[in-house]
Amino acid sequence: MACSKPETTPPVVHQLAGAATTPLSDLNLLRAKIPAVLLAALKAPYAPPVDATCGGLAAEVQLLDAALGEDLDGPKAPSPSLAERGRAEIDEAAVGAVKSSAEALIPFRGWVRKLTGAERASRQVTKAIAAGIVRRSYLKGLGQAQGCPPPAAPRPTQS
């Protein structure tokens, strides 16, 4: 009896779902949930860390990485093959077409977003992401000053 591996949803499916639900976001019926680590960063991006040890800094940086994605000093992804690049272009075009169609469903979209509060919510998400990036940089700076290894400090650049 062979073990079956769990099904994973391709990223393009999540992107298509997000594009298709654009009208719900525009009407402020569907909001992006801001992770707690980003909300904390938004309140005080330069607050001293609770645990300033290398391990504590690394743990907080990893939480921020989970919410934000890899930092600029993260491991480089291997170069995609020609077929993979073609597939990515097709996926991107499909998502763009669905998003454009969904956005066209609501006339005067900009005004609707302002009146429903969706624009304000979107700005809050953007501010939280920016604060998270600042917080991660601050923590890595503290880690670098203490001589901590990555992820508590930036990874050394490779020439």
Secondary structure, DSSP 8 states (H G I E B T S, - for coil): ----------HHHHHHHHHHTHHHHHTTSS-----HHHHHHHH-TT---S--SHHHHHHHHHHHHHHH---TTS-------HHHHHHHHHHHHHHHHHHHHHHTTSTTHHHHHHHHTHHHHHHHHHHHHHHHHHHHHHHHHHHHHHT--TTSS------
